Amino acid sequence: MGLRQARGTRAMRCAALCAVLCAMSHPASAQPKDPKAQAQELFEQGRAAVEAQDCARAIPLFRRSQAAYPSRGTLLNLAQCEADLGRVASAWQHFKELLTQLTPGDPRLPITEQRIRELEPRVPRLVVELPEGAPAPAELLVDQVPLPQASIGSELPLDPGNHAVVARWPGGRQTDAPVTLAEGARNVVHLEPPPAAAPPPVPVPDAPQASAISSGPPPTPGAPSSFKRTLGFVIGGVGAAALGGSLITGGLALGTKGDLEKECPDPSRCSDDGMSLSSRGQTLTTTSTVLGAIGLAGIGAGLVLLLTAPEQRSSVALAPAILPGGGGALLRSRF
C-alpha cells in the first residue's frame, strides 16, 4: 500500500513539472522572429536555390527577404536571377535601384553599372495611346496592376512575353488589348473608347386605327376652300345657264331666218313684217353669240375653281342636255 502511494506521488510531481516547463517555453515560441533574422533565413534559402540552378524558386524567396528587411546583397541576387530567366525589364529596374544605394568604392558598383548597360537595349517598351480628343479612362491596368493616367503616352518597360492591357471608362465600358512583347521591341497600343450605350427608345403610343371602309382622305374643313367650291358652282351654273340661253336664242334665230325667207324672197321686195323679222333675227343672233361666249367662260372658270379645291373628292362633268326650244349643256358634279 505504501509503495503504491509513493508511485502516485512521483507521477503527480512529474506532471506538475511538465506543466511548468510547458508554460515557461510557450511565451518564447509565440514571440515573432526578428525581421532581420527572418530575412537572413529567406536569403540563405534563396542562395541555396541559386546554387541548385533554380532561379525560378529563388526569386520569390529573395523578394520575401527584401520585403522583410531590405538589403543591397539581396537586391543584387534578385536582379541577377531575373536577368538569368530573361526578365530583362525587372532585372534592369532592380539594378538601377541598387545603383542608387551603392557608394563609391563598393566592389558591386562596377558590376551593377555593367549589367545596366547590357540590359537596357534588351528591355521591351509599351506605349499606350488614345485617339485625339478621346477622354482618359477612369482606370488603366497592365497585367492587373493599376497605372496612373500620366503613364498614357509614356514608354513602359515590361518583361518580354504576353501582357494584358485593360482600360475602363464610366458606364461599364471596357477595352481589352492583349499584346506580346519581344526583347528590344517598342509596341504601341491604341485604346479606342467603346461608344456610349444608346438611350432606350421612348415608347410611342399606338396611333388610332383607321376605319376599314374609307372613301378617301377626310376633307379638311376650311372657310377658303368651302367658299372656293361654292363660287365654282355659282360661276359654273351661270355659265351653263348662259350657254343654254345661247342655244335657245340660236334656235330662235334659225326659225326667224326661215320665216324671213318667206316674207322677203327678194331683198328689194320685203314687206314690213319681213323687215321686222330681219331685225329680230339679227338681235337673236347677236344675243346667242354673246350668251355662248359668257357660258363657255363661266363653265371654264367654274371647272378651274372646283378642280383646284382638293379637300373634297368630287367629279365635275359637262354633259349635253335637251332644253326647251333646243339643245344645251349641264354642269354636273358628284361627291
MIGURO-943894 format. One record per residue (C-alpha): residue number from 1; x, y negated, z. Coordinates in pm, 1 decimal, decimal comma. Layout:
 resi       px       py       pz
  NUM        X        Y        Z
...
//
This chain:
 resi       px       py       pz
    1      0,0      0,0      0,0
    2    283,1   -239,9     83,0
    3    457,8   -154,2   -241,5
    4    150,3   -244,2   -443,5
    5    115,6   -580,0   -270,5
    6    481,0   -660,6   -335,2
    7    446,3   -584,5   -703,7
    8    131,7   -800,0   -734,0
    9    305,6  -1089,9   -561,1
   10    601,1  -1075,6   -801,7
   11    363,4  -1068,9  -1106,0
   12    183,0  -1377,6   -983,6
   13    510,9  -1561,5   -931,0
   14    628,4  -1476,9  -1284,9
   15    300,5  -1602,1  -1436,0
   16    324,7  -1928,2  -1246,5
   17    688,1  -1977,3  -1353,2
   18    597,1  -1919,4  -1720,3
   19    314,6  -2172,9  -1697,0
   20    552,6  -2432,3  -1551,6
   21    810,1  -2371,1  -1824,9
   22    547,0  -2397,6  -2098,9
   23    415,4  -2722,2  -1955,5
   24    767,9  -2867,6  -1945,7
   25    853,8  -2764,3  -2300,8
   26    525,5  -2873,4  -2471,6
   27    575,5  -3251,4  -2449,4
   28    918,7  -3219,0  -2607,1
   29    785,8  -3022,0  -2904,2
   30    496,2  -3265,7  -2953,3
   31    729,6  -3562,5  -2995,0
   32    765,5  -3671,5  -3362,9
   33   1100,6  -3629,3  -3530,9
   34   1325,7  -3927,3  -3573,2
   35   1269,4  -4074,5  -3927,2
   36   1641,6  -4076,7  -3993,2
   37   1678,0  -3715,2  -3884,8
   38   1376,5  -3616,2  -4092,1
   39   1517,8  -3799,9  -4395,1
   40   1853,8  -3627,4  -4345,1
   41   1686,4  -3288,1  -4332,4
   42   1493,0  -3355,5  -4653,9
   43   1809,1  -3487,2  -4819,8
   44   2000,9  -3169,9  -4735,1
   45   1718,9  -2959,6  -4877,8
   46   1730,2  -3168,8  -5194,8
   47   2106,4  -3127,3  -5224,6
   48   2066,3  -2752,4  -5187,1
   49   1817,7  -2755,2  -5473,5
   50   2060,4  -2958,4  -5688,7
   51   2339,6  -2709,3  -5622,5
   52   2098,1  -2439,6  -5733,2
   53   2041,8  -2646,0  -6051,5
   54   1675,8  -2702,0  -5964,0
   55   1625,9  -3078,0  -6005,5
   56   1252,0  -3034,1  -6052,8
   57   1236,5  -2914,1  -5688,4
   58   1495,2  -3162,6  -5564,3
   59   1320,9  -3479,5  -5693,2
   60   1013,1  -3464,9  -5459,9
   61   1245,7  -3387,1  -5164,7
   62   1463,9  -3690,7  -5242,6
   63   1154,0  -3909,7  -5279,8
   64   1016,1  -3799,0  -4941,2
   65   1355,4  -3856,1  -4781,0
   66   1378,0  -4204,4  -4933,5
   67   1026,8  -4288,1  -4811,0
   68   1109,7  -4172,9  -4455,4
   69   1442,9  -4355,8  -4432,7
   70   1579,8  -4540,4  -4739,8
   71   1940,2  -4458,8  -4823,5
   72   2170,9  -4550,5  -5111,2
   73   2300,3  -4193,9  -5130,5
   74   1950,7  -4053,3  -5158,0
   75   1858,7  -4309,4  -5427,7
   76   2172,1  -4217,9  -5626,7
   77   2090,9  -3845,6  -5614,5
   78   1728,7  -3913,7  -5712,1
   79   1835,0  -4118,7  -6015,6
   80   2088,8  -3856,2  -6121,7
   81   1828,3  -3579,3  -6108,0
   82   1574,7  -3784,7  -6305,0
   83   1833,0  -3854,0  -6575,0
   84   1919,3  -3482,8  -6596,0
   85   1548,4  -3399,7  -6655,3
   86   1509,4  -3663,7  -6929,5
   87   1306,2  -3905,6  -6719,0
   88   1519,6  -4185,5  -6852,9
   89   1289,7  -4476,6  -6758,9
   90   1257,3  -4365,0  -6394,0
   91   1631,3  -4299,0  -6369,7
   92   1716,3  -4634,9  -6531,2
   93   1490,3  -4823,2  -6289,4
   94   1631,6  -4639,4  -5982,8
   95   1992,5  -4704,7  -6094,5
   96   1904,6  -5075,2  -6133,0
   97   1750,4  -5073,4  -5784,2
   98   2063,7  -4908,9  -5645,5
   99   2285,6  -5167,4  -5818,9
  100   2131,3  -5445,8  -5607,1
  101   2222,9  -5255,9  -5286,6
  102   2588,2  -5178,3  -5363,1
  103   2866,2  -5409,5  -5251,8
  104   3191,9  -5477,8  -5438,1
  105   3445,6  -5206,0  -5374,3
  106   3181,8  -4933,9  -5331,6
  107   3302,2  -4631,2  -5534,9
  108   2942,9  -4575,5  -5652,2
  109   2926,2  -4919,9  -5819,7
  110   3109,3  -4837,2  -6148,5
  111   2918,9  -4508,5  -6181,8
  112   2587,2  -4690,7  -6140,9
  113   2675,3  -4961,3  -6395,3
  114   2784,9  -4699,4  -6648,7
  115   2465,0  -4499,7  -6606,5
  116   2253,6  -4814,6  -6659,4
  117   2435,6  -4892,5  -6986,3
  118   2392,5  -4534,6  -7109,2
  119   2024,5  -4505,6  -7023,5
  120   1895,8  -4848,0  -7134,1
  121   1883,6  -4778,4  -7513,8
  122   1707,5  -4446,5  -7446,7
  123   1421,7  -4597,8  -7245,6
  124   1083,7  -4599,4  -7431,6
  125    878,5  -4919,4  -7415,0
  126    499,7  -4953,7  -7431,7
  127    327,0  -5282,3  -7523,6
  128    -45,3  -5321,2  -7454,1
  129   -216,0  -5587,0  -7669,2
  130   -568,3  -5728,6  -7703,2
  131   -733,6  -5882,7  -8010,4
  132   -712,4  -6259,2  -8029,9
  133   -980,2  -6419,3  -7817,3
  134  -1081,9  -6091,1  -7650,4
  135  -1138,5  -6105,1  -7272,1
  136   -884,0  -5933,1  -7050,0
  137  -1002,6  -5605,4  -6895,8
  138  -1109,8  -5605,9  -6534,0
  139   -884,2  -5303,5  -6474,2
  140   -584,2  -5166,0  -6664,7
  141   -432,7  -4827,7  -6580,6
  142   -141,5  -4630,3  -6722,2
  143   -134,9  -4268,6  -6606,8
  144   -395,2  -4364,2  -6341,8
  145   -160,4  -4628,8  -6197,4
  146   -317,3  -4979,4  -6187,8
  147   -121,2  -5251,6  -6366,4
  148   -160,8  -5629,5  -6329,3
  149   -319,8  -5822,0  -6615,7
  150      9,7  -6007,6  -6657,0
  151    159,3  -5685,7  -6794,1
  152    -53,7  -5720,5  -7110,2
  153    180,3  -5812,2  -7395,2
  154    493,3  -5718,2  -7196,4
  155    723,9  -5422,1  -7256,1
  156    653,2  -5149,1  -7000,3
  157    936,0  -4893,5  -6954,6
  158    791,5  -4541,8  -6938,9
  159    938,9  -4194,3  -6944,8
  160    917,9  -4004,6  -7275,6
  161    608,6  -3791,1  -7322,3
  162    232,2  -3826,4  -7323,0
  163     63,5  -4114,8  -7141,0
  164   -296,8  -4225,0  -7089,0
  165   -386,3  -4594,2  -7115,2
  166   -729,5  -4688,2  -6981,6
  167   -890,1  -5034,7  -6985,9
  168  -1220,0  -5109,4  -6813,1
  169  -1445,8  -5409,7  -6873,3
  170  -1753,3  -5526,9  -6680,6
  171  -2074,1  -5344,1  -6754,3
  172  -1918,9  -4996,9  -6750,3
  173  -1737,3  -5045,4  -7082,7
  174  -1412,8  -4849,3  -7115,7
  175  -1143,2  -4795,5  -7378,3
  176   -911,9  -4490,4  -7367,3
  177   -586,7  -4500,0  -7563,0
  178   -363,0  -4192,0  -7537,7
  179     -5,8  -4248,4  -7655,2
  180    305,5  -4034,5  -7697,7
  181    645,1  -4198,0  -7641,6
  182    981,4  -4078,5  -7768,7
  183   1323,6  -4181,7  -7637,7
  184   1416,0  -4532,3  -7750,4
  185   1074,7  -4592,0  -7914,2
  186    864,3  -4907,0  -7885,1
  187    494,1  -4835,7  -7918,7
  188    217,8  -5097,4  -7937,3
  189   -133,4  -5004,3  -7823,9
  190   -422,6  -5228,6  -7932,3
  191   -713,9  -5221,8  -7688,9
  192  -1041,2  -5314,6  -7859,0
  193  -1314,0  -5406,5  -7607,3
  194  -1628,1  -5199,7  -7670,9
  195  -1930,0  -5403,3  -7783,7
  196  -2168,3  -5506,4  -7510,7
  197  -2481,6  -5298,0  -7485,6
  198  -2775,2  -5449,0  -7673,0
  199  -3063,2  -5563,5  -7450,9
  200  -3364,2  -5333,6  -7455,8
  201  -3624,4  -5430,8  -7716,3
  202  -3915,4  -5635,7  -7593,3
  203  -4236,2  -5433,9  -7631,9
  204  -4471,1  -5586,2  -7886,7
  205  -4844,1  -5540,2  -7823,8
  206  -5024,9  -5340,1  -8087,2
  207  -5198,7  -5553,3  -8346,4
  208  -5576,5  -5503,0  -8372,7
  209  -5658,3  -5256,0  -8644,1
  210  -5837,2  -5388,9  -8946,2
  211  -6176,2  -5253,2  -9042,2
  212  -6165,1  -4951,0  -9267,3
  213  -6402,4  -5119,8  -9514,6
  214  -6298,8  -5463,4  -9627,9
  215  -6397,2  -5663,5  -9930,2
  216  -6071,7  -5855,1  -9926,2
  217  -5884,9  -6103,2  -9708,9
  218  -6120,2  -6303,3  -9492,2
  219  -6172,9  -6657,3  -9611,0
  220  -6011,9  -6930,8  -9413,2
  221  -6274,9  -7190,6  -9328,6
  222  -6184,7  -7544,4  -9402,2
  223  -6362,5  -7864,3  -9498,7
  224  -6143,5  -7947,2  -9802,2
  225  -6179,7  -7604,9  -9963,3
  226  -6557,2  -7594,7  -9896,9
  227  -6601,3  -7941,8 -10047,4
  228  -6392,2  -7836,4 -10345,0
  229  -6613,3  -7536,8 -10417,0
  230  -6932,2  -7741,4 -10372,7
  231  -6805,2  -8012,5 -10605,3
  232  -6709,7  -7745,7 -10857,6
  233  -7061,3  -7606,6 -10858,2
  234  -7215,7  -7953,5 -10887,4
  235  -6995,4  -8064,0 -11175,0
  236  -7030,0  -7726,7 -11344,2
  237  -7408,4  -7740,6 -11305,6
  238  -7422,4  -8089,4 -11452,6
  239  -7205,2  -7974,9 -11740,4
  240  -7428,1  -7672,4 -11800,9
  241  -7739,3  -7892,3 -11798,3
  242  -7579,3  -8139,7 -12038,4
  243  -7478,5  -7856,8 -12269,1
  244  -7830,2  -7720,2 -12257,1
  245  -7969,3  -8066,5 -12342,1
  246  -7725,0  -8087,9 -12629,2
  247  -7854,2  -7763,1 -12772,2
  248  -8215,7  -7872,9 -12730,4
  249  -8163,7  -8213,4 -12894,2
  250  -7964,3  -8048,7 -13165,8
  251  -8254,6  -7813,4 -13235,5
  252  -8496,3  -8105,5 -13242,4
  253  -8266,4  -8288,9 -13482,2
  254  -8271,5  -7991,6 -13716,1
  255  -8654,2  -7981,6 -13701,4
  256  -8673,6  -8353,9 -13777,4
  257  -8448,0  -8306,1 -14076,4
  258  -8694,5  -8055,6 -14226,5
  259  -8984,2  -8297,4 -14179,5
  260  -8775,9  -8581,2 -14322,9
  261  -8712,8  -8386,1 -14642,8
  262  -9090,6  -8352,7 -14691,0
  263  -9160,7  -8719,1 -14625,4
  264  -8864,8  -8852,6 -14820,3
  265  -8785,3  -8624,5 -15112,0
  266  -8607,3  -8923,2 -15264,2
  267  -8435,4  -9189,1 -15053,7
  268  -8572,7  -9458,7 -15280,7
  269  -8928,3  -9339,2 -15226,1
  270  -8953,5  -9295,6 -14846,7
  271  -9268,7  -9371,3 -14651,2
  272  -9287,3  -9544,0 -14316,1
  273  -9322,6  -9207,2 -14143,1
  274  -9014,0  -9088,1 -14327,1
  275  -8817,1  -9391,1 -14209,3
  276  -8932,4  -9324,2 -13853,9
  277  -8829,0  -8959,5 -13882,4
  278  -8487,5  -9061,1 -14017,4
  279  -8427,7  -9294,9 -13724,2
  280  -8541,5  -9028,6 -13479,9
  281  -8314,6  -8769,2 -13639,9
  282  -8010,3  -8992,3 -13609,1
  283  -8089,3  -9060,7 -13243,2
  284  -8130,3  -8689,9 -13166,8
  285  -7808,3  -8604,6 -13345,9
  286  -7611,9  -8868,3 -13152,6
  287  -7767,6  -8758,1 -12823,5
  288  -7686,6  -8391,8 -12892,9
  289  -7324,8  -8475,7 -12969,4
  290  -7280,8  -8683,4 -12651,8
  291  -7452,4  -8423,5 -12430,5
  292  -7239,0  -8147,0 -12580,3
  293  -6920,0  -8333,8 -12501,0
  294  -7036,2  -8405,8 -12143,9
  295  -7146,9  -8043,8 -12096,8
  296  -6818,3  -7895,0 -12209,5
  297  -6617,9  -8137,4 -11993,5
  298  -6833,4  -8067,7 -11685,0
  299  -6816,5  -7693,2 -11724,9
  300  -6438,4  -7709,2 -11766,3
  301  -6392,9  -7928,8 -11459,8
  302  -6621,4  -7704,4 -11252,6
  303  -6428,4  -7394,0 -11351,6
  304  -6098,3  -7555,9 -11252,7
  305  -6231,4  -7654,9 -10911,1
  306  -6377,6  -7311,5 -10842,0
  307  -6073,6  -7117,5 -10959,6
  308  -5831,9  -7325,4 -10752,6
  309  -6023,8  -7257,7 -10429,6
  310  -5877,6  -6911,3 -10324,6
  311  -6041,5  -6894,8  -9982,6
  312  -6342,1  -6706,2 -10114,8
  313  -6337,8  -6430,7 -10366,1
  314  -6574,6  -6525,0 -10640,4
  315  -6618,1  -6480,2 -11010,9
  316  -6737,5  -6753,9 -11241,4
  317  -6852,6  -6694,6 -11596,1
  318  -7017,4  -6892,6 -11872,6
  319  -7296,5  -6685,1 -12025,0
  320  -7524,9  -6766,3 -12319,1
  321  -7895,4  -6812,0 -12239,4
  322  -8219,6  -6870,5 -12427,0
  323  -8368,9  -7202,4 -12321,7
  324  -8697,7  -7363,9 -12411,0
  325  -8667,9  -7517,8 -12753,4
  326  -8336,5  -7348,4 -12840,1
  327  -8020,9  -7175,3 -12709,5
  328  -7799,9  -7273,6 -12419,2
  329  -7525,7  -7166,3 -12174,0
  330  -7545,2  -7094,3 -11799,0
  331  -7263,6  -7115,1 -11541,3
  332  -7284,0  -6802,9 -11322,3
  333  -7094,1  -6742,3 -11001,3
  334  -7080,1  -6419,3 -10799,3
  335  -6945,4  -6388,4 -10441,3
//
